[in-house]
Amino acid sequence: MIQQRRFFLVGACALALSGCGKDLIGPPEAGPIYVVRPQFPAGASGGAKVPWALSILHPDVASALDSERIALFQPDGTMDFYAKATYPDRLAPIVQHAILDGFEASGRIDAVATEEAALHADYNLSIEVKDFAAHYSAPDGVPGVTVSITAKLTTSHGRVIVGSFATTQTGAASANSAGAAVQALQQALGAAVKAIVDWALAFPMPVSQGPAAAASPGKPAEQLLHDATRGSQRLRDVPKPQ
């Protein structure tokens, strides 16, 4: 009799919890999965190939955004997510692989990979995703979207920052739905990636970090050799004491 009463209490508690909302216990219900992978025309960047290798580091994404859920901001600035809709992966690898696709499609760099591939690189590209969400100006209106990314190019040896670049791309969804918002986010991400690729590919081969280069930063190798030779000649021209 006591055992039957225990089973009754456990069953009643489970019913009470399920009546308070499905998000309280267990995973959310499965829904559509929206893939974000911008398409880049081959050779769209134009220009000559670069001689250096690039490693794309794992992006730094705010913890609230680095999720499989699709973020949105309400008119009052509070953050929320679309119900029953997800990405196939967390946001960081989605952005990382979109940038890799952009560099590969440019046709201007032969050696580029994510840092997980352990490529021997000349440059590292670090990425910070500051915004990647739908933004509502009215509770039931059609949202706009914003993708904001900051990129830094650093030398692999010495970790010297050679350049920094920020891009913010906006757009508007075609309807008030998760699918329409994701489509607009994909277009904005594609525009951001293209801007980053064009910016990064303008850099030359990094200067050697040897002792001579450290003593005279920014000088080409030919100038360093000339300076060293001229200094030796001056020493030879000094009159010897009688």
C-alpha positions as CSV (number, residue, x, y, z in Angstrom):
1,M,0.0,0.0,0.0
2,I,2.9,2.4,0.9
3,Q,4.7,1.5,-2.4
4,Q,1.5,2.2,-4.5
5,R,1.2,5.6,-2.7
6,R,4.8,6.5,-3.7
7,F,4.1,5.7,-7.3
8,F,1.0,7.9,-7.2
9,L,3.0,10.9,-5.8
10,V,5.8,10.5,-8.4
11,G,3.2,10.4,-11.3
12,A,1.4,13.4,-9.9
13,C,4.6,15.5,-9.7
14,A,5.5,14.6,-13.3
15,L,2.0,15.7,-14.5
16,A,2.3,18.9,-12.6
17,L,5.7,19.8,-14.2
18,S,4.5,19.0,-17.7
19,G,1.5,21.3,-17.2
20,C,3.8,24.2,-16.3
21,G,5.5,24.3,-19.8
22,K,7.4,22.0,-22.1
23,D,10.7,24.0,-21.7
24,L,11.0,23.2,-17.9
25,I,12.0,19.5,-18.4
26,G,13.7,17.7,-21.2
27,P,15.0,19.1,-24.5
28,P,13.0,21.4,-26.7
29,E,10.8,19.9,-29.4
30,A,12.6,19.2,-32.7
31,G,12.0,21.7,-35.4
32,P,13.5,22.8,-38.8
33,I,17.3,23.1,-39.0
34,Y,18.4,26.1,-41.1
35,V,21.8,25.8,-42.8
36,V,23.9,29.0,-43.1
37,R,26.5,28.7,-45.9
38,P,26.9,31.6,-48.3
39,Q,27.8,30.9,-51.9
40,F,30.7,32.7,-53.4
41,P,31.3,33.0,-57.2
42,A,34.7,31.5,-58.1
43,G,37.4,34.1,-58.7
44,A,35.1,37.0,-57.6
45,S,37.9,38.8,-55.8
46,G,40.2,39.2,-58.8
47,G,43.9,40.0,-58.5
48,A,47.1,38.0,-58.3
49,K,47.6,35.1,-55.9
50,V,49.3,35.7,-52.6
51,P,52.4,33.7,-51.7
52,W,51.6,33.2,-48.1
53,A,49.7,30.6,-46.1
54,L,46.7,31.4,-43.8
55,S,45.3,29.8,-40.7
56,I,41.7,30.8,-39.8
57,L,41.4,30.7,-36.0
58,H,38.3,29.5,-34.2
59,P,36.1,32.7,-33.9
60,D,35.5,34.4,-30.6
61,V,31.7,34.7,-30.3
62,A,29.7,36.1,-27.3
63,S,28.4,33.2,-25.2
64,A,24.8,34.3,-25.7
65,L,25.2,34.1,-29.5
66,D,27.5,31.0,-29.8
67,S,24.6,28.5,-29.9
68,E,22.7,26.3,-32.3
69,R,19.7,28.5,-31.6
70,I,18.8,31.5,-33.8
71,A,19.1,34.7,-31.9
72,L,16.7,37.7,-32.0
73,F,16.4,41.0,-30.2
74,Q,13.1,42.3,-29.1
75,P,12.1,46.0,-29.5
76,D,13.1,46.7,-25.9
77,G,16.6,45.3,-26.5
78,T,16.0,41.9,-24.7
79,M,17.5,38.9,-26.4
80,D,15.4,35.8,-27.3
81,F,15.5,32.9,-29.7
82,Y,13.2,31.6,-32.4
83,A,11.2,28.7,-31.1
84,K,11.7,25.2,-32.6
85,A,14.3,26.4,-35.1
86,T,18.1,25.8,-34.9
87,Y,21.3,25.9,-36.9
88,P,23.1,22.6,-37.7
89,D,26.0,23.7,-35.5
90,R,27.1,26.4,-33.1
91,L,27.7,29.8,-34.6
92,A,31.5,29.9,-34.2
93,P,32.2,27.0,-36.7
94,I,29.5,28.2,-39.0
95,V,31.3,31.6,-39.4
96,Q,34.7,30.0,-39.5
97,H,33.8,27.7,-42.4
98,A,32.0,30.5,-44.3
99,I,35.3,32.5,-44.2
100,L,37.3,29.5,-45.3
101,D,34.8,29.1,-48.3
102,G,35.3,32.7,-49.1
103,F,39.1,32.5,-49.3
104,E,39.0,29.3,-51.3
105,A,36.5,30.7,-53.8
106,S,38.6,33.8,-54.4
107,G,41.2,31.6,-56.2
108,R,44.0,33.9,-54.9
109,I,45.4,31.7,-52.1
110,D,46.5,28.1,-52.3
111,A,47.3,27.5,-48.7
112,V,44.4,28.3,-46.4
113,A,42.7,26.1,-43.7
114,T,41.1,26.3,-40.3
115,E,43.4,26.1,-37.3
116,E,42.2,22.6,-36.6
117,A,44.0,21.5,-39.7
118,A,47.4,22.5,-38.1
119,L,48.6,24.2,-41.2
120,H,52.1,25.7,-41.2
121,A,50.9,29.3,-41.8
122,D,52.5,32.7,-42.3
123,Y,49.5,34.6,-41.0
124,N,46.7,33.8,-38.6
125,L,43.3,35.4,-39.0
126,S,41.4,35.9,-35.7
127,I,37.7,36.6,-35.8
128,E,35.3,38.2,-33.3
129,V,31.6,38.0,-34.0
130,K,29.9,40.9,-32.2
131,D,26.4,40.6,-33.7
132,F,24.6,37.9,-35.6
133,A,20.9,38.2,-35.0
134,A,17.5,39.4,-36.1
135,H,16.4,42.7,-34.7
136,Y,12.7,43.6,-34.2
137,S,11.5,47.3,-34.2
138,A,8.0,46.1,-33.5
139,P,6.9,42.9,-31.7
140,D,5.1,41.3,-34.6
141,G,6.8,43.2,-37.5
142,V,9.3,42.0,-40.1
143,P,12.8,42.0,-38.5
144,G,16.0,43.4,-39.9
145,V,19.3,41.5,-39.4
146,T,22.8,42.5,-38.5
147,V,26.1,40.7,-38.9
148,S,29.1,42.5,-37.3
149,I,32.5,41.0,-37.4
150,T,36.0,42.2,-36.5
151,A,39.1,40.6,-38.0
152,K,42.7,40.8,-37.1
153,L,45.7,39.5,-39.2
154,T,48.7,38.5,-37.1
155,T,52.0,36.9,-38.1
156,S,52.3,33.3,-37.0
157,H,55.8,33.9,-35.6
158,G,55.8,36.6,-32.9
159,R,52.0,37.1,-33.1
160,V,52.5,40.7,-34.4
161,I,49.2,42.3,-35.4
162,V,49.7,43.7,-39.0
163,G,46.1,44.9,-39.5
164,S,42.6,45.1,-38.1
165,F,39.3,45.3,-40.0
166,A,35.7,45.7,-38.9
167,T,32.6,45.1,-41.1
168,T,28.9,45.4,-40.3
169,Q,26.4,44.2,-42.8
170,T,22.6,44.7,-42.4
171,G,19.6,43.4,-44.3
172,A,15.9,42.8,-43.9
173,A,14.0,39.6,-43.7
174,S,11.2,39.0,-46.3
175,A,8.7,37.9,-43.6
176,N,8.4,37.5,-39.8
177,S,9.7,34.0,-39.6
178,A,12.8,32.1,-38.6
179,G,13.5,30.9,-42.2
180,A,13.3,34.4,-43.6
181,A,15.5,35.8,-40.9
182,V,18.2,33.1,-41.5
183,Q,18.1,33.7,-45.2
184,A,18.8,37.4,-44.6
185,L,21.5,36.5,-42.1
186,Q,23.2,34.3,-44.7
187,Q,23.3,37.1,-47.2
188,A,24.7,39.5,-44.6
189,L,27.3,37.0,-43.6
190,G,28.3,36.5,-47.3
191,A,28.9,40.2,-47.7
192,A,30.9,40.4,-44.5
193,V,33.1,37.5,-45.5
194,K,33.8,39.0,-49.0
195,A,34.9,42.3,-47.3
196,I,37.2,40.4,-45.0
197,V,38.7,38.3,-47.8
198,D,39.3,41.3,-50.0
199,W,41.0,43.2,-47.1
200,A,43.2,40.3,-46.0
201,L,44.4,39.4,-49.5
202,A,45.9,42.9,-49.9
203,F,48.7,42.1,-47.5
204,P,52.2,41.1,-48.7
205,M,54.3,38.3,-47.5
206,P,55.3,38.9,-43.9
207,V,58.7,40.3,-43.3
208,S,61.3,37.9,-41.7
209,Q,61.5,38.2,-38.0
210,G,65.3,37.6,-37.9
211,P,67.7,39.8,-35.8
212,A,68.3,42.3,-38.6
213,A,64.6,42.7,-39.2
214,A,64.0,43.3,-35.5
215,A,66.6,46.0,-35.4
216,S,65.2,47.8,-38.5
217,P,61.4,47.0,-38.6
218,G,59.7,47.7,-41.9
219,K,62.9,47.7,-44.1
220,P,63.1,45.2,-47.0
221,A,65.8,42.6,-47.0
222,E,67.8,44.4,-49.7
223,Q,67.9,47.6,-47.7
224,L,69.0,45.7,-44.5
225,L,71.8,44.0,-46.5
226,H,72.9,47.4,-47.9
227,D,73.0,49.0,-44.4
228,A,75.0,46.2,-43.0
229,T,77.5,46.3,-45.9
230,R,77.8,50.1,-45.6
231,G,78.6,49.8,-41.9
232,S,81.3,47.3,-42.5
233,Q,82.9,49.5,-45.2
234,R,82.9,52.5,-42.7
235,L,84.8,50.3,-40.2
236,R,87.4,49.4,-42.8
237,D,87.9,53.1,-43.8
238,V,88.7,54.2,-40.2
239,P,92.5,55.1,-40.1
240,K,94.5,52.7,-38.0
241,P,96.5,54.3,-35.1
242,Q,100.2,54.8,-35.8
